[in-house]
Amino acid sequence: MASAPVPPVIDYQLLKLVHLSCVVISITGFTLRAGLMLAGSTLLRERWIRTLPHFVDTLLFFSGLGLAYLLHQYPITSPWLTAKLAALVLYVIFGAVALRGSRLSRRLTALVLAYLSFAYIVHTALTRNPLPWA
């Protein structure tokens, strides 16, 4: 008697939905925190505002790793994924400077660079091409 096929531990479509939802929540949260920063709001010091983005971004990162694993796409062997991860590191650095930098001009420059990094990440994910002009 043939046994039934074993279903995958996690469904690709569900994992993709989690990942894309985290992308939207992450950039929305970043935008809200940037607005609070520009307004000089003390809400940025609230514990939940400082903690929630780490939870969302961790879920975003690990869902991305899961998708890469399911698609057999790995950094270094997939140039688009390597570029996307490098841009992610830049996005995190620019985002941190934008929200915690010392001078307003530096914060604004970092904010623009963070958004450009994010746009590059999305473009690279959609095209699976590390060249932004392709």
C-alpha positions as a printed NumPy array, in Angstrom:
array([[  0.   ,   0.   ,   0.   ],
       [  1.416,   3.387,  -1.028],
       [  1.616,   6.012,   1.661],
       [  0.207,   9.489,   1.174],
       [  2.734,  12.198,   0.311],
       [  4.004,  14.115,   3.306],
       [  2.855,  17.749,   3.176],
       [  5.538,  20.414,   3.538],
       [  6.17 ,  21.639,   7.063],
       [  5.125,  25.111,   6.022],
       [  3.254,  26.132,   2.944],
       [  5.096,  28.404,   0.503],
       [  2.083,  30.675,  -0.044],
       [  1.573,  31.127,   3.702],
       [  5.249,  31.921,   4.231],
       [  5.181,  34.407,   1.345],
       [  2.082,  36.059,   2.838],
       [  3.828,  36.382,   6.213],
       [  6.929,  37.804,   4.535],
       [  5.061,  40.361,   2.42 ],
       [  2.877,  41.361,   5.374],
       [  6.006,  41.95 ,   7.436],
       [  7.459,  44.074,   4.609],
       [  4.39 ,  46.316,   4.674],
       [  4.288,  46.481,   8.486],
       [  8.025,  47.168,   8.668],
       [  8.094,  50.084,   6.209],
       [  4.869,  51.498,   7.657],
       [  6.329,  51.341,  11.156],
       [  9.559,  52.922,   9.972],
       [  7.618,  55.729,   8.306],
       [  5.563,  56.342,  11.445],
       [  8.691,  56.394,  13.614],
       [ 10.367,  58.763,  11.142],
       [  7.356,  61.06 ,  11.386],
       [  7.532,  60.947,  15.186],
       [ 11.256,  61.705,  15.002],
       [ 10.699,  64.695,  12.719],
       [  7.939,  65.948,  15.014],
       [ 10.213,  65.596,  18.051],
       [  7.694,  63.315,  19.745],
       [  8.478,  61.661,  23.076],
       [  6.486,  58.614,  21.9  ],
       [  9.713,  57.311,  20.354],
       [ 10.892,  56.544,  23.893],
       [  7.957,  54.223,  24.575],
       [  9.108,  50.642,  25.107],
       [  6.617,  49.078,  22.698],
       [  7.564,  51.489,  19.911],
       [ 11.207,  50.536,  20.37 ],
       [ 10.516,  46.784,  20.699],
       [  7.81 ,  46.   ,  18.121],
       [  9.963,  46.794,  15.059],
       [ 12.565,  44.248,  16.212],
       [  9.891,  41.552,  16.405],
       [  8.485,  42.409,  12.957],
       [ 11.93 ,  42.663,  11.346],
       [ 13.04 ,  39.357,  12.893],
       [  9.932,  37.645,  11.527],
       [ 10.581,  39.338,   8.173],
       [ 14.176,  38.099,   8.1  ],
       [ 13.378,  34.509,   9.057],
       [ 10.417,  34.27 ,   6.688],
       [ 12.799,  35.462,   3.964],
       [ 15.268,  32.757,   4.911],
       [ 12.463,  30.211,   4.76 ],
       [ 11.434,  31.376,   1.306],
       [ 15.024,  31.239,   0.092],
       [ 15.294,  27.696,   1.408],
       [ 12.015,  26.585,  -0.193],
       [ 13.016,  28.159,  -3.528],
       [ 16.576,  26.804,  -3.331],
       [ 17.89 ,  30.348,  -3.739],
       [ 20.891,  31.051,  -1.556],
       [ 23.096,  34.107,  -0.977],
       [ 26.386,  34.079,  -2.878],
       [ 24.994,  31.577,  -5.426],
       [ 22.063,  33.895,  -6.288],
       [ 23.401,  37.378,  -7.077],
       [ 19.979,  39.023,  -6.669],
       [ 19.571,  37.583,  -3.179],
       [ 23.116,  38.579,  -2.207],
       [ 22.418,  42.138,  -3.392],
       [ 19.104,  42.177,  -1.545],
       [ 20.766,  41.125,   1.719],
       [ 23.519,  43.724,   1.287],
       [ 20.866,  46.397,   0.706],
       [ 19.043,  45.15 ,   3.804],
       [ 22.155,  45.772,   5.888],
       [ 22.378,  49.298,   4.436],
       [ 18.672,  49.871,   5.107],
       [ 19.131,  48.912,   8.766],
       [ 22.186,  51.156,   9.155],
       [ 20.562,  54.13 ,   7.41 ],
       [ 17.349,  53.582,   9.369],
       [ 19.212,  53.564,  12.678],
       [ 21.039,  56.789,  11.794],
       [ 17.781,  58.374,  10.601],
       [ 16.019,  57.622,  13.88 ],
       [ 18.905,  58.162,  16.281],
       [ 21.407,  60.413,  14.519],
       [ 22.838,  63.499,  16.151],
       [ 22.094,  66.229,  13.587],
       [ 18.869,  66.786,  11.688],
       [ 20.67 ,  67.1  ,   8.342],
       [ 22.357,  63.725,   8.908],
       [ 19.032,  62.188,   9.947],
       [ 17.273,  63.483,   6.824],
       [ 20.045,  62.238,   4.546],
       [ 19.949,  58.821,   6.232],
       [ 16.15 ,  58.775,   5.945],
       [ 16.316,  59.324,   2.18 ],
       [ 19.049,  56.684,   1.852],
       [ 16.985,  54.226,   3.915],
       [ 13.995,  54.701,   1.603],
       [ 16.216,  54.309,  -1.468],
       [ 17.652,  51.099,   0.009],
       [ 14.141,  49.824,   0.671],
       [ 13.058,  50.637,  -2.889],
       [ 16.106,  48.794,  -4.218],
       [ 15.274,  45.749,  -2.063],
       [ 11.702,  45.653,  -3.394],
       [ 12.841,  46.164,  -6.997],
       [ 15.445,  43.422,  -6.667],
       [ 12.93 ,  41.05 ,  -5.092],
       [ 10.405,  41.645,  -7.872],
       [ 12.838,  41.432, -10.777],
       [ 15.336,  38.981,  -9.248],
       [ 17.971,  41.134, -10.856],
       [ 20.575,  43.024,  -8.8  ],
       [ 20.903,  45.729, -11.44 ],
       [ 18.407,  48.499, -10.684],
       [ 18.359,  49.83 , -14.231],
       [ 17.631,  46.461, -15.857]])
